[in-house]
C-alpha cells in the first residue's frame, strides 16, 4: 500500500534550495548545527532538530510555514511539521 502524503507536501510545486549551507540563525550567535533544512515557504535555511537550537522547527511553528526540504547534499526529501510526514522527491 502506498503511503499518503499530506496537502502541505502536495502543494509544493517548485522547490526552494539553500543559497548558503549555513544556519542563518546560528551564524548570528556563533553557534553550531548538525544538519540543515530549507523552508519551502520563505526559503530560509536553518538547523534541524538534532541541532542544539532546532531553528527549523521553531521557525515552522512560529510562522506557520509547514514544509522544509533537507539542505544536505545527496538528500532528496521534504518534511511537513504539521502532519509529521516525509516524502522523497
N, C-alpha and C positions, 0 to 999 in steps of 0.2 A: 504494500500500500504506500502510495506517495505521500510524503509529509506536506501538509498545507502550510502556506506562508501567509502572513498577515497582510492587511490592507496597507499598512505603512511601508512594507517592503515592496509590494506590487506597485505602489505609487511612484517609486523611484524609476525614472526614465533615462536620466543621464547622471553618471557618477561624477562626484567631485573628488579629486585626488589631492593628496598632500602637496603643498607648494614647497615646504621645507620639512625635513624629517626631525622636527623638534616639537616638544610640547610647548605651545605658546604661553601657557601659564607657568609651567615650571621654570622656563627661561627667565621670567620676571623675578623669581625668588631664588634663582641659582640652585634649584632642586634637581633631582634625578628622576628618571622614569624607566619603566620596563619596556612597554610596547606602546604604539601609537594608534589612534583611531581618528578618522576624519568625519566630521558631521556632514550629513548629506543635505541638511537644510541651509547652513550658512558657510560651510567649507572650512571651519576652524579645525585644526589638528591638535588633539590633546591626549594625555596619557590614559592608559587602560586601568581596569580595576585591580590589576596585580601591582600597580604602581602605588607608592605611598599616598599620593594626593587624589587619585581617582578622578582627575579633572573631566574626563569624557562623560562619565555617568552623572557627575554633578551638573555639568552643562546640560545634558539631556533633561534632567529633572527640573532644573531651574528655568529653562527656556521652552520646554515642550517640544524640542527637536528630537524625534524618536529614533532616527536611524543613523548608524555610523558604518563605515567600512574600515577594515583593517588597513593601516598605512604601512604595514610591514611588507618588505619586498617578498614576492612569491606567494603571499596570502591573498586569496580572492573570495572574500565573504563579506556579507552585510549582517548587522545585528540590530534588532529592534528592542529598545529598552522597555517599551510599553508592554509588548506581548512576550518578551523574552524568547524570541525566535531568531534563528540564524538561517541564512540561505547563501549558497555559493553562487558565484557569477562567472 
